[in-house]
Amino acid sequence: MTRLLLSLSVLALLAACGEEQKPYKAPLPQSGKSDLATPPLFQEQRDALDKAKEAGQVLEQAAKLREEAAEKATR
């Protein structure tokens, strides 16, 4: 009798510890107006990154012009 009560209590504890599965929820459909729906997160950082990219392009162009000028001067 004690084994039966012990086994039933162990089974009850194991059943209570089981993870409950949540029902599947389908994702919400996205509208075509994604630009208006999304807030401008990290806009300042994006602007700074764009400025840095532009500065890098200017520096590359200047280096290319210096190399071309040096080649013309040595000829």
N, CA, C and O atoms as a Tripos MOL2 file, in Angstrom:
@<TRIPOS>MOLECULE
protein
  300   299    75     0     0
PROTEIN
NO_CHARGES

@<TRIPOS>ATOM
      1 N           0.8210   -1.1870    0.0000 N.3       1 MET1
      2 CA          0.0000    0.0000    0.0000 C.3       1 MET1
      3 C           0.8760    1.2660    0.0000 C.2       1 MET1
      4 O           0.5670    2.2420   -0.6840 O.2       1 MET1
      5 N           1.9600    1.2360    0.7680 N.am      2 THR2
      6 CA          2.8190    2.4140    0.8200 C.3       2 THR2
      7 C           3.5420    2.6110   -0.5090 C.2       2 THR2
      8 O           3.7730    3.7440   -0.9330 O.2       2 THR2
      9 N           3.8970    1.5090   -1.1640 N.am      3 ARG3
     10 CA          4.5430    1.6260   -2.4800 C.3       3 ARG3
     11 C           3.5970    2.2580   -3.4900 C.2       3 ARG3
     12 O           4.0070    3.0630   -4.3250 O.2       3 ARG3
     13 N           2.3340    1.8840   -3.4030 N.am      4 LEU4
     14 CA          1.3320    2.4390   -4.3180 C.3       4 LEU4
     15 C           1.1760    3.9400   -4.0860 C.2       4 LEU4
     16 O           1.1400    4.7090   -5.0460 O.2       4 LEU4
     17 N           1.0840    4.3650   -2.8340 N.am      5 LEU5
     18 CA          0.9590    5.7900   -2.5330 C.3       5 LEU5
     19 C           2.2220    6.5510   -2.9310 C.2       5 LEU5
     20 O           2.1560    7.6650   -3.4490 O.2       5 LEU5
     21 N           3.3720    5.9240   -2.6770 N.am      6 LEU6
     22 CA          4.6340    6.5610   -3.0500 C.3       6 LEU6
     23 C           4.7450    6.7160   -4.5600 C.2       6 LEU6
     24 O           5.1350    7.7810   -5.0390 O.2       6 LEU6
     25 N           4.4130    5.6850   -5.3130 N.am      7 SER7
     26 CA          4.5030    5.7570   -6.7660 C.3       7 SER7
     27 C           3.4800    6.7420   -7.3400 C.2       7 SER7
     28 O           3.7770    7.4530   -8.3000 O.2       7 SER7
     29 N           2.2820    6.7850   -6.7580 N.am      8 LEU8
     30 CA          1.2710    7.7470   -7.2280 C.3       8 LEU8
     31 C           1.7080    9.1910   -6.9440 C.2       8 LEU8
     32 O           1.4850   10.0800   -7.7660 O.2       8 LEU8
     33 N           2.3240    9.4190   -5.7940 N.am      9 SER9
     34 CA          2.7660   10.7820   -5.4780 C.3       9 SER9
     35 C           3.9420   11.1970   -6.3750 C.2       9 SER9
     36 O           4.0290   12.3560   -6.7830 O.2       9 SER9
     37 N           4.8470   10.2530   -6.6840 N.am     10 VAL10
     38 CA          5.9510   10.5500   -7.5950 C.3      10 VAL10
     39 C           5.4130   10.8600   -8.9870 C.2      10 VAL10
     40 O           5.8740   11.8020   -9.6300 O.2      10 VAL10
     41 N           4.4520   10.0860   -9.4560 N.am     11 LEU11
     42 CA          3.8440   10.3420  -10.7620 C.3      11 LEU11
     43 C           3.1320   11.6890  -10.7900 C.2      11 LEU11
     44 O           3.1920   12.3950  -11.7970 O.2      11 LEU11
     45 N           2.4660   12.0520   -9.7130 N.am     12 ALA12
     46 CA          1.7670   13.3400   -9.6540 C.3      12 ALA12
     47 C           2.7740   14.4880   -9.6900 C.2      12 ALA12
     48 O           2.5360   15.5000  -10.3500 O.2      12 ALA12
     49 N           3.8850   14.3410   -8.9940 N.am     13 LEU13
     50 CA          4.9130   15.3870   -9.0160 C.3      13 LEU13
     51 C           5.5420   15.5120  -10.4010 C.2      13 LEU13
     52 O           5.7820   16.6200  -10.8800 O.2      13 LEU13
     53 N           5.8060   14.3840  -11.0350 N.am     14 LEU14
     54 CA          6.3930   14.4340  -12.3760 C.3      14 LEU14
     55 C           5.4260   15.0400  -13.3870 C.2      14 LEU14
     56 O           5.8480   15.7680  -14.2850 O.2      14 LEU14
     57 N           4.1560   14.7510  -13.2530 N.am     15 ALA15
     58 CA          3.1670   15.3190  -14.1700 C.3      15 ALA15
     59 C           3.0330   16.8260  -13.9540 C.2      15 ALA15
     60 O           2.8060   17.5710  -14.9070 O.2      15 ALA15
     61 N           3.1720   17.2720  -12.7170 N.am     16 ALA16
     62 CA          3.0580   18.6990  -12.4180 C.3      16 ALA16
     63 C           4.2770   19.4630  -12.9070 C.2      16 ALA16
     64 O           4.1790   20.6560  -13.1950 O.2      16 ALA16
     65 N           5.4170   18.8040  -13.0060 N.am     17 CYS17
     66 CA          6.6470   19.4750  -13.4260 C.3      17 CYS17
     67 C           6.7840   19.5500  -14.9420 C.2      17 CYS17
     68 O           7.7030   20.2020  -15.4390 O.2      17 CYS17
     69 N           5.9140   18.9150  -15.6720 N.am     18 GLY18
     70 CA          6.0080   18.9200  -17.1240 C.3      18 GLY18
     71 C           5.7940   20.3080  -17.6890 C.2      18 GLY18
     72 O           5.0540   21.1130  -17.1230 O.2      18 GLY18
     73 N           6.4440   20.5850  -18.8060 N.am     19 GLU19
     74 CA          6.3450   21.8910  -19.4390 C.3      19 GLU19
     75 C           5.0530   21.9700  -20.2460 C.2      19 GLU19
     76 O           4.7360   21.0710  -21.0250 O.2      19 GLU19
     77 N           4.3260   23.0420  -20.0490 N.am     20 GLU20
     78 CA          3.0750   23.2260  -20.7760 C.3      20 GLU20
     79 C           3.3790   23.7950  -22.1500 C.2      20 GLU20
     80 O           4.1080   24.7800  -22.2680 O.2      20 GLU20
     81 N           2.8300   23.1900  -23.1780 N.am     21 GLN21
     82 CA          3.0590   23.6790  -24.5330 C.3      21 GLN21
     83 C           2.0370   24.7510  -24.8580 C.2      21 GLN21
     84 O           0.8410   24.6000  -24.6080 O.2      21 GLN21
     85 N           2.5380   25.8300  -25.4180 N.am     22 LYS22
     86 CA          1.6590   26.9410  -25.7850 C.3      22 LYS22
     87 C           1.1450   26.7170  -27.2010 C.2      22 LYS22
     88 O           1.8640   26.1720  -28.0390 O.2      22 LYS22
     89 N          -0.0770   27.1250  -27.4760 N.am     23 PRO23
     90 CA         -0.6130   26.9350  -28.8280 C.3      23 PRO23
     91 C           0.1150   27.8180  -29.8310 C.2      23 PRO23
     92 O           0.6160   28.8860  -29.4800 O.2      23 PRO23
     93 N           0.1710   27.3760  -31.0650 N.am     24 TYR24
     94 CA          0.8460   28.1060  -32.1340 C.3      24 TYR24
     95 C           0.0310   29.3220  -32.5130 C.2      24 TYR24
     96 O          -1.1800   29.2400  -32.7170 O.2      24 TYR24
     97 N           0.7200   30.4660  -32.6050 N.am     25 LYS25
     98 CA          0.0800   31.6910  -33.0690 C.3      25 LYS25
     99 C           0.7300   32.0920  -34.3790 C.2      25 LYS25
    100 O           1.9470   32.2620  -34.4460 O.2      25 LYS25
    101 N          -0.0680   32.2420  -35.4060 N.am     26 ALA26
    102 CA          0.4440   32.6320  -36.7160 C.3      26 ALA26
    103 C           0.9290   34.0760  -36.6550 C.2      26 ALA26
    104 O           0.3360   34.8940  -35.9500 O.2      26 ALA26
    105 N           2.0100   34.4080  -37.3900 N.am     27 PRO27
    106 CA          2.4930   35.7900  -37.3800 C.3      27 PRO27
    107 C           1.4760   36.7220  -38.0320 C.2      27 PRO27
    108 O           0.7220   36.3290  -38.9220 O.2      27 PRO27
    109 N           1.4800   37.9620  -37.5660 N.am     28 LEU28
    110 CA          0.5550   38.9440  -38.1120 C.3      28 LEU28
    111 C           0.9970   39.3640  -39.5020 C.2      28 LEU28
    112 O           2.1950   39.4930  -39.7500 O.2      28 LEU28
    113 N           0.0570   39.5800  -40.4150 N.am     29 PRO29
    114 CA          0.4450   40.0070  -41.7660 C.3      29 PRO29
    115 C           1.0120   41.4170  -41.7480 C.2      29 PRO29
    116 O           0.5620   42.2720  -40.9850 O.2      29 PRO29
    117 N           2.0040   41.6480  -42.5980 N.am     30 GLN30
    118 CA          2.6460   42.9540  -42.6950 C.3      30 GLN30
    119 C           1.9530   43.7780  -43.7720 C.2      30 GLN30
    120 O           1.6190   43.2720  -44.8440 O.2      30 GLN30
    121 N           1.7460   45.0340  -43.4730 N.am     31 SER31
    122 CA          1.1400   45.9160  -44.4670 C.3      31 SER31
    123 C           2.2230   46.5000  -45.3550 C.2      31 SER31
    124 O           3.4080   46.3900  -45.0410 O.2      31 SER31
    125 N           1.8360   47.1100  -46.4460 N.am     32 GLY32
    126 CA          2.7880   47.6980  -47.3820 C.3      32 GLY32
    127 C           3.3990   48.9920  -46.8830 C.2      32 GLY32
    128 O           4.3470   49.4890  -47.4910 O.2      32 GLY32
    129 N           2.8950   49.5510  -45.8050 N.am     33 LYS33
    130 CA          3.3760   50.8270  -45.2870 C.3      33 LYS33
    131 C           4.3970   50.5870  -44.1820 C.2      33 LYS33
    132 O           4.2020   51.0380  -43.0530 O.2      33 LYS33
    133 N           5.4640   49.8940  -44.4860 N.am     34 SER34
    134 CA          6.4550   49.5600  -43.4670 C.3      34 SER34
    135 C           7.2510   50.7820  -43.0420 C.2      34 SER34
    136 O           7.7320   50.8260  -41.9100 O.2      34 SER34
    137 N           7.4080   51.7780  -43.9120 N.am     35 ASP35
    138 CA          8.1830   52.9660  -43.5570 C.3      35 ASP35
    139 C           7.4820   53.7770  -42.4710 C.2      35 ASP35
    140 O           8.1370   54.3450  -41.5970 O.2      35 ASP35
    141 N           6.1630   53.8330  -42.5240 N.am     36 LEU36
    142 CA          5.4250   54.5990  -41.5410 C.3      36 LEU36
    143 C           5.2650   53.8350  -40.2430 C.2      36 LEU36
    144 O           5.1350   54.4430  -39.1810 O.2      36 LEU36
    145 N           5.2720   52.5130  -40.3080 N.am     37 ALA37
    146 CA          5.0170   51.7100  -39.1290 C.3      37 ALA37
    147 C           6.2510   51.5650  -38.2510 C.2      37 ALA37
    148 O           6.1150   51.4000  -37.0390 O.2      37 ALA37
    149 N           7.4310   51.6180  -38.8110 N.am     38 THR38
    150 CA          8.6430   51.4000  -38.0240 C.3      38 THR38
    151 C           9.1850   52.7310  -37.5090 C.2      38 THR38
    152 O           9.3180   53.6890  -38.2690 O.2      38 THR38
    153 N           9.4930   52.7840  -36.2270 N.am     39 PRO39
    154 CA         10.0640   54.0250  -35.6880 C.3      39 PRO39
    155 C          11.5160   54.1680  -36.1300 C.2      39 PRO39
    156 O          12.1720   53.1690  -36.4250 O.2      39 PRO39
    157 N          12.0190   55.3780  -36.1780 N.am     40 PRO40
    158 CA         13.4020   55.6010  -36.6360 C.3      40 PRO40
    159 C          14.4100   55.2410  -35.5470 C.2      40 PRO40
    160 O          14.9900   56.1240  -34.9140 O.2      40 PRO40
    161 N          14.6150   53.9520  -35.3340 N.am     41 LEU41
    162 CA         15.5620   53.4990  -34.3230 C.3      41 LEU41
    163 C          16.9870   53.7630  -34.7740 C.2      41 LEU41
    164 O          17.3490   53.4900  -35.9180 O.2      41 LEU41
    165 N          17.7810   54.2900  -33.8790 N.am     42 PHE42
    166 CA         19.1980   54.5290  -34.1030 C.3      42 PHE42
    167 C          19.4530   55.3970  -35.3340 C.2      42 PHE42
    168 O          20.4460   55.2040  -36.0340 O.2      42 PHE42
    169 N          18.5620   56.3490  -35.5990 N.am     43 GLN43
    170 CA         18.6970   57.1860  -36.7840 C.3      43 GLN43
    171 C          19.9650   58.0390  -36.7200 C.2      43 GLN43
    172 O          20.6210   58.2460  -37.7400 O.2      43 GLN43
    173 N          20.3140   58.5340  -35.5320 N.am     44 GLU44
    174 CA         21.5240   59.3510  -35.4060 C.3      44 GLU44
    175 C          22.7680   58.5290  -35.7350 C.2      44 GLU44
    176 O          23.6890   59.0190  -36.3890 O.2      44 GLU44
    177 N          22.7870   57.2850  -35.2800 N.am     45 GLN45
    178 CA         23.9320   56.4310  -35.5530 C.3      45 GLN45
    179 C          24.0170   56.0980  -37.0390 C.2      45 GLN45
    180 O          25.1110   56.0440  -37.6020 O.2      45 GLN45
    181 N          22.8740   55.8750  -37.6760 N.am     46 ARG46
    182 CA         22.8750   55.5940  -39.1200 C.3      46 ARG46
    183 C          23.3840   56.7950  -39.9050 C.2      46 ARG46
    184 O          24.1440   56.6490  -40.8620 O.2      46 ARG46
    185 N          22.9570   57.9850  -39.4880 N.am     47 ASP47
    186 CA         23.4270   59.1980  -40.1680 C.3      47 ASP47
    187 C          24.9320   59.3550  -40.0180 C.2      47 ASP47
    188 O          25.6280   59.7040  -40.9720 O.2      47 ASP47
    189 N          25.4280   59.0960  -38.8170 N.am     48 ALA48
    190 CA         26.8790   59.1890  -38.5880 C.3      48 ALA48
    191 C          27.6270   58.1710  -39.4260 C.2      48 ALA48
    192 O          28.6950   58.4730  -39.9580 O.2      48 ALA48
    193 N          27.0870   56.9760  -39.5510 N.am     49 LEU49
    194 CA         27.7210   55.9420  -40.3690 C.3      49 LEU49
    195 C          27.7360   56.3430  -41.8400 C.2      49 LEU49
    196 O          28.7320   56.1240  -42.5300 O.2      49 LEU49
    197 N          26.6480   56.9240  -42.3240 N.am     50 ASP50
    198 CA         26.6050   57.3830  -43.7140 C.3      50 ASP50
    199 C          27.6390   58.4860  -43.9630 C.2      50 ASP50
    200 O          28.3020   58.4990  -45.0000 O.2      50 ASP50
    201 N          27.7710   59.4060  -43.0120 N.am     51 LYS51
    202 CA         28.7640   60.4670  -43.1560 C.3      51 LYS51
    203 C          30.1760   59.8920  -43.1680 C.2      51 LYS51
    204 O          31.0300   60.3490  -43.9270 O.2      51 LYS51
    205 N          30.4170   58.8980  -42.3330 N.am     52 ALA52
    206 CA         31.7380   58.2760  -42.2890 C.3      52 ALA52
    207 C          32.0380   57.5570  -43.6000 C.2      52 ALA52
    208 O          33.1700   57.5950  -44.0820 O.2      52 ALA52
    209 N          31.0330   56.9030  -44.1800 N.am     53 LYS53
    210 CA         31.2310   56.2290  -45.4670 C.3      53 LYS53
    211 C          31.5550   57.2460  -46.5600 C.2      53 LYS53
    212 O          32.4340   57.0190  -47.3920 O.2      53 LYS53
    213 N          30.8390   58.3640  -46.5480 N.am     54 GLU54
    214 CA         31.1070   59.4080  -47.5400 C.3      54 GLU54
    215 C          32.5200   59.9670  -47.3670 C.2      54 GLU54
    216 O          33.2180   60.1990  -48.3540 O.2      54 GLU54
    217 N          32.9410   60.1810  -46.1320 N.am     55 ALA55
    218 CA         34.2910   60.6900  -45.8740 C.3      55 ALA55
    219 C          35.3320   59.6840  -46.3500 C.2      55 ALA55
    220 O          36.3680   60.0710  -46.8910 O.2      55 ALA55
    221 N          35.0650   58.3980  -46.1530 N.am     56 GLY56
    222 CA         35.9920   57.3680  -46.6160 C.3      56 GLY56
    223 C          36.1170   57.3660  -48.1270 C.2      56 GLY56
    224 O          37.2090   57.1790  -48.6620 O.2      56 GLY56
    225 N          35.0030   57.5730  -48.8190 N.am     57 GLN57
    226 CA         35.0440   57.6290  -50.2770 C.3      57 GLN57
    227 C          35.8410   58.8430  -50.7490 C.2      57 GLN57
    228 O          36.5960   58.7480  -51.7170 O.2      57 GLN57
    229 N          35.6800   59.9730  -50.0790 N.am     58 VAL58
    230 CA         36.4240   61.1730  -50.4540 C.3      58 VAL58
    231 C          37.9180   60.9430  -50.2580 C.2      58 VAL58
    232 O          38.7290   61.3400  -51.0950 O.2      58 VAL58
    233 N          38.2800   60.2970  -49.1430 N.am     59 LEU59
    234 CA         39.6990   60.0250  -48.8810 C.3      59 LEU59
    235 C          40.2760   59.0620  -49.9150 C.2      59 LEU59
    236 O          41.4200   59.2170  -50.3420 O.2      59 LEU59
    237 N          39.4910   58.0750  -50.3140 N.am     60 GLU60
    238 CA         39.9640   57.1400  -51.3460 C.3      60 GLU60
    239 C          40.1730   57.8540  -52.6760 C.2      60 GLU60
    240 O          41.1570   57.5940  -53.3680 O.2      60 GLU60
    241 N          39.2620   58.7450  -53.0400 N.am     61 GLN61
    242 CA         39.4070   59.4950  -54.2820 C.3      61 GLN61
    243 C          40.6330   60.3960  -54.2330 C.2      61 GLN61
    244 O          41.3620   60.5200  -55.2170 O.2      61 GLN61
    245 N          40.8580   61.0260  -53.0740 N.am     62 ALA62
    246 CA         42.0190   61.8990  -52.9390 C.3      62 ALA62
    247 C          43.3140   61.1000  -53.0310 C.2      62 ALA62
    248 O          44.2830   61.5610  -53.6330 O.2      62 ALA62
    249 N          43.3390   59.9140  -52.4440 N.am     63 ALA63
    250 CA         44.5410   59.0700  -52.5170 C.3      63 ALA63
    251 C          44.7870   58.6330  -53.9500 C.2      63 ALA63
    252 O          45.9330   58.5740  -54.3940 O.2      63 ALA63
    253 N          43.7260   58.3270  -54.6740 N.am     64 LYS64
    254 CA         43.8630   57.9150  -56.0750 C.3      64 LYS64
    255 C          44.4160   59.0620  -56.9160 C.2      64 LYS64
    256 O          45.2790   58.8470  -57.7680 O.2      64 LYS64
    257 N          43.9230   60.2830  -56.6820 N.am     65 LEU65
    258 CA         44.4210   61.4450  -57.4120 C.3      65 LEU65
    259 C          45.8910   61.7130  -57.0980 C.2      65 LEU65
    260 O          46.6620   62.0750  -57.9870 O.2      65 LEU65
    261 N          46.2850   61.5320  -55.8210 N.am     66 ARG66
    262 CA         47.6950   61.7270  -55.4470 C.3      66 ARG66
    263 C          48.5790   60.6980  -56.1380 C.2      66 ARG66
    264 O          49.6660   61.0310  -56.6080 O.2      66 ARG66
    265 N          48.1210   59.4440  -56.2030 N.am     67 GLU67
    266 CA         48.8990   58.3990  -56.8760 C.3      67 GLU67
    267 C          49.0550   58.7130  -58.3620 C.2      67 GLU67
    268 O          50.1380   58.5470  -58.9240 O.2      67 GLU67
    269 N          47.9690   59.1670  -59.0000 N.am     68 GLU68
    270 CA         48.0260   59.5110  -60.4210 C.3      68 GLU68
    271 C          48.9670   60.6920  -60.6460 C.2      68 GLU68
    272 O          49.7240   60.7130  -61.6170 O.2      68 GLU68
    273 N          48.9180   61.6730  -59.7470 N.am     69 ALA69
    274 CA         49.8030   62.8330  -59.8750 C.3      69 ALA69
    275 C          51.2600   62.4270  -59.6940 C.2      69 ALA69
    276 O          52.1450   62.9390  -60.3780 O.2      69 ALA69
    277 N          51.5010   61.5060  -58.7680 N.am     70 ALA70
    278 CA         52.8810   61.0400  -58.5420 C.3      70 ALA70
    279 C          53.3770   60.2700  -59.7490 C.2      70 ALA70
    280 O          54.5480   60.3960  -60.1100 O.2      70 ALA70
    281 N          52.5360   59.4830  -60.3820 N.am     71 GLU71
    282 CA         52.9200   58.7430  -61.5720 C.3      71 GLU71
    283 C          53.2470   59.7010  -62.7190 C.2      71 GLU71
    284 O          54.2230   59.5000  -63.4410 O.2      71 GLU71
    285 N          52.4280   60.7380  -62.8830 N.am     72 LYS72
    286 CA         52.6760   61.7060  -63.9490 C.3      72 LYS72
    287 C          53.9630   62.4770  -63.6900 C.2      72 LYS72
    288 O          54.6850   62.8190  -64.6270 O.2      72 LYS72
    289 N          54.2470   62.7450  -62.4430 N.am     73 ALA73
    290 CA         55.4500   63.5180  -62.1130 C.3      73 ALA73
    291 C          56.7150   62.6980  -62.3420 C.2      73 ALA73
    292 O          57.7540   63.2640  -62.6800 O.2      73 ALA73
    293 N          56.6540   61.3960  -62.1670 N.am     74 THR74
    294 CA         57.8480   60.5680  -62.3530 C.3      74 THR74
    295 C          58.0790   60.2220  -63.8170 C.2      74 THR74
    296 O          59.1550   59.7250  -64.1490 O.2      74 THR74
    297 N          57.1500   60.4520  -64.6820 N.am     75 ARG75
    298 CA         57.2950   60.1170  -66.0980 C.3      75 ARG75
    299 C          58.1070   61.1250  -66.8190 C.2      75 ARG75
    300 O          58.3270   60.9940  -68.0230 O.2      75 ARG75
@<TRIPOS>BOND
     1     1     2 1
     2     2     3 1
     3     3     4 2
     4     3     5 am
     5     5     6 1
     6     6     7 1
     7     7     8 2
     8     7     9 am
     9     9    10 1
    10    10    11 1
    11    11    12 2
    12    11    13 am
    13    13    14 1
    14    14    15 1
    15    15    16 2
    16    15    17 am
    17    17    18 1
    18    18    19 1
    19    19    20 2
    20    19    21 am
    21    21    22 1
    22    22    23 1
    23    23    24 2
    24    23    25 am
    25    25    26 1
    26    26    27 1
    27    27    28 2
    28    27    29 am
    29    29    30 1
    30    30    31 1
    31    31    32 2
    32    31    33 am
    33    33    34 1
    34    34    35 1
    35    35    36 2
    36    35    37 am
    37    37    38 1
    38    38    39 1
    39    39    40 2
    40    39    41 am
    41    41    42 1
    42    42    43 1
    43    43    44 2
    44    43    45 am
    45    45    46 1
    46    46    47 1
    47    47    48 2
    48    47    49 am
    49    49    50 1
    50    50    51 1
    51    51    52 2
    52    51    53 am
    53    53    54 1
    54    54    55 1
    55    55    56 2
    56    55    57 am
    57    57    58 1
    58    58    59 1
    59    59    60 2
    60    59    61 am
    61    61    62 1
    62    62    63 1
    63    63    64 2
    64    63    65 am
    65    65    66 1
    66    66    67 1
    67    67    68 2
    68    67    69 am
    69    69    70 1
    70    70    71 1
    71    71    72 2
    72    71    73 am
    73    73    74 1
    74    74    75 1
    75    75    76 2
    76    75    77 am
    77    77    78 1
    78    78    79 1
    79    79    80 2
    80    79    81 am
    81    81    82 1
    82    82    83 1
    83    83    84 2
    84    83    85 am
    85    85    86 1
    86    86    87 1
    87    87    88 2
    88    87    89 am
    89    89    90 1
    90    90    91 1
    91    91    92 2
    92    91    93 am
    93    93    94 1
    94    94    95 1
    95    95    96 2
    96    95    97 am
    97    97    98 1
    98    98    99 1
    99    99   100 2
   100    99   101 am
   101   101   102 1
   102   102   103 1
   103   103   104 2
   104   103   105 am
   105   105   106 1
   106   106   107 1
   107   107   108 2
   108   107   109 am
   109   109   110 1
   110   110   111 1
   111   111   112 2
   112   111   113 am
   113   113   114 1
   114   114   115 1
   115   115   116 2
   116   115   117 am
   117   117   118 1
   118   118   119 1
   119   119   120 2
   120   119   121 am
   121   121   122 1
   122   122   123 1
   123   123   124 2
   124   123   125 am
   125   125   126 1
   126   126   127 1
   127   127   128 2
   128   127   129 am
   129   129   130 1
   130   130   131 1
   131   131   132 2
   132   131   133 am
   133   133   134 1
   134   134   135 1
   135   135   136 2
   136   135   137 am
   137   137   138 1
   138   138   139 1
   139   139   140 2
   140   139   141 am
   141   141   142 1
   142   142   143 1
   143   143   144 2
   144   143   145 am
   145   145   146 1
   146   146   147 1
   147   147   148 2
   148   147   149 am
   149   149   150 1
   150   150   151 1
   151   151   152 2
   152   151   153 am
   153   153   154 1
   154   154   155 1
   155   155   156 2
   156   155   157 am
   157   157   158 1
   158   158   159 1
   159   159   160 2
   160   159   161 am
   161   161   162 1
   162   162   163 1
   163   163   164 2
   164   163   165 am
   165   165   166 1
   166   166   167 1
   167   167   168 2
   168   167   169 am
   169   169   170 1
   170   170   171 1
   171   171   172 2
   172   171   173 am
   173   173   174 1
   174   174   175 1
   175   175   176 2
   176   175   177 am
   177   177   178 1
   178   178   179 1
   179   179   180 2
   180   179   181 am
   181   181   182 1
   182   182   183 1
   183   183   184 2
   184   183   185 am
   185   185   186 1
   186   186   187 1
   187   187   188 2
   188   187   189 am
   189   189   190 1
   190   190   191 1
   191   191   192 2
   192   191   193 am
   193   193   194 1
   194   194   195 1
   195   195   196 2
   196   195   197 am
   197   197   198 1
   198   198   199 1
   199   199   200 2
   200   199   201 am
   201   201   202 1
   202   202   203 1
   203   203   204 2
   204   203   205 am
   205   205   206 1
   206   206   207 1
   207   207   208 2
   208   207   209 am
   209   209   210 1
   210   210   211 1
   211   211   212 2
   212   211   213 am
   213   213   214 1
   214   214   215 1
   215   215   216 2
   216   215   217 am
   217   217   218 1
   218   218   219 1
   219   219   220 2
   220   219   221 am
   221   221   222 1
   222   222   223 1
   223   223   224 2
   224   223   225 am
   225   225   226 1
   226   226   227 1
   227   227   228 2
   228   227   229 am
   229   229   230 1
   230   230   231 1
   231   231   232 2
   232   231   233 am
   233   233   234 1
   234   234   235 1
   235   235   236 2
   236   235   237 am
   237   237   238 1
   238   238   239 1
   239   239   240 2
   240   239   241 am
   241   241   242 1
   242   242   243 1
   243   243   244 2
   244   243   245 am
   245   245   246 1
   246   246   247 1
   247   247   248 2
   248   247   249 am
   249   249   250 1
   250   250   251 1
   251   251   252 2
   252   251   253 am
   253   253   254 1
   254   254   255 1
   255   255   256 2
   256   255   257 am
   257   257   258 1
   258   258   259 1
   259   259   260 2
   260   259   261 am
   261   261   262 1
   262   262   263 1
   263   263   264 2
   264   263   265 am
   265   265   266 1
   266   266   267 1
   267   267   268 2
   268   267   269 am
   269   269   270 1
   270   270   271 1
   271   271   272 2
   272   271   273 am
   273   273   274 1
   274   274   275 1
   275   275   276 2
   276   275   277 am
   277   277   278 1
   278   278   279 1
   279   279   280 2
   280   279   281 am
   281   281   282 1
   282   282   283 1
   283   283   284 2
   284   283   285 am
   285   285   286 1
   286   286   287 1
   287   287   288 2
   288   287   289 am
   289   289   290 1
   290   290   291 1
   291   291   292 2
   292   291   293 am
   293   293   294 1
   294   294   295 1
   295   295   296 2
   296   295   297 am
   297   297   298 1
   298   298   299 1
   299   299   300 2
@<TRIPOS>SUBSTRUCTURE
     1 MET1         2 RESIDUE 1 A MET
     2 THR2         6 RESIDUE 1 A THR
     3 ARG3        10 RESIDUE 1 A ARG
     4 LEU4        14 RESIDUE 1 A LEU
     5 LEU5        18 RESIDUE 1 A LEU
     6 LEU6        22 RESIDUE 1 A LEU
     7 SER7        26 RESIDUE 1 A SER
     8 LEU8        30 RESIDUE 1 A LEU
     9 SER9        34 RESIDUE 1 A SER
    10 VAL10       38 RESIDUE 1 A VAL
    11 LEU11       42 RESIDUE 1 A LEU
    12 ALA12       46 RESIDUE 1 A ALA
    13 LEU13       50 RESIDUE 1 A LEU
    14 LEU14       54 RESIDUE 1 A LEU
    15 ALA15       58 RESIDUE 1 A ALA
    16 ALA16       62 RESIDUE 1 A ALA
    17 CYS17       66 RESIDUE 1 A CYS
    18 GLY18       70 RESIDUE 1 A GLY
    19 GLU19       74 RESIDUE 1 A GLU
    20 GLU20       78 RESIDUE 1 A GLU
    21 GLN21       82 RESIDUE 1 A GLN
    22 LYS22       86 RESIDUE 1 A LYS
    23 PRO23       90 RESIDUE 1 A PRO
    24 TYR24       94 RESIDUE 1 A TYR
    25 LYS25       98 RESIDUE 1 A LYS
    26 ALA26      102 RESIDUE 1 A ALA
    27 PRO27      106 RESIDUE 1 A PRO
    28 LEU28      110 RESIDUE 1 A LEU
    29 PRO29      114 RESIDUE 1 A PRO
    30 GLN30      118 RESIDUE 1 A GLN
    31 SER31      122 RESIDUE 1 A SER
    32 GLY32      126 RESIDUE 1 A GLY
    33 LYS33      130 RESIDUE 1 A LYS
    34 SER34      134 RESIDUE 1 A SER
    35 ASP35      138 RESIDUE 1 A ASP
    36 LEU36      142 RESIDUE 1 A LEU
    37 ALA37      146 RESIDUE 1 A ALA
    38 THR38      150 RESIDUE 1 A THR
    39 PRO39      154 RESIDUE 1 A PRO
    40 PRO40      158 RESIDUE 1 A PRO
    41 LEU41      162 RESIDUE 1 A LEU
    42 PHE42      166 RESIDUE 1 A PHE
    43 GLN43      170 RESIDUE 1 A GLN
    44 GLU44      174 RESIDUE 1 A GLU
    45 GLN45      178 RESIDUE 1 A GLN
    46 ARG46      182 RESIDUE 1 A ARG
    47 ASP47      186 RESIDUE 1 A ASP
    48 ALA48      190 RESIDUE 1 A ALA
    49 LEU49      194 RESIDUE 1 A LEU
    50 ASP50      198 RESIDUE 1 A ASP
    51 LYS51      202 RESIDUE 1 A LYS
    52 ALA52      206 RESIDUE 1 A ALA
    53 LYS53      210 RESIDUE 1 A LYS
    54 GLU54      214 RESIDUE 1 A GLU
    55 ALA55      218 RESIDUE 1 A ALA
    56 GLY56      222 RESIDUE 1 A GLY
    57 GLN57      226 RESIDUE 1 A GLN
    58 VAL58      230 RESIDUE 1 A VAL
    59 LEU59      234 RESIDUE 1 A LEU
    60 GLU60      238 RESIDUE 1 A GLU
    61 GLN61      242 RESIDUE 1 A GLN
    62 ALA62      246 RESIDUE 1 A ALA
    63 ALA63      250 RESIDUE 1 A ALA
    64 LYS64      254 RESIDUE 1 A LYS
    65 LEU65      258 RESIDUE 1 A LEU
    66 ARG66      262 RESIDUE 1 A ARG
    67 GLU67      266 RESIDUE 1 A GLU
    68 GLU68      270 RESIDUE 1 A GLU
    69 ALA69      274 RESIDUE 1 A ALA
    70 ALA70      278 RESIDUE 1 A ALA
    71 GLU71      282 RESIDUE 1 A GLU
    72 LYS72      286 RESIDUE 1 A LYS
    73 ALA73      290 RESIDUE 1 A ALA
    74 THR74      294 RESIDUE 1 A THR
    75 ARG75      298 RESIDUE 1 A ARG
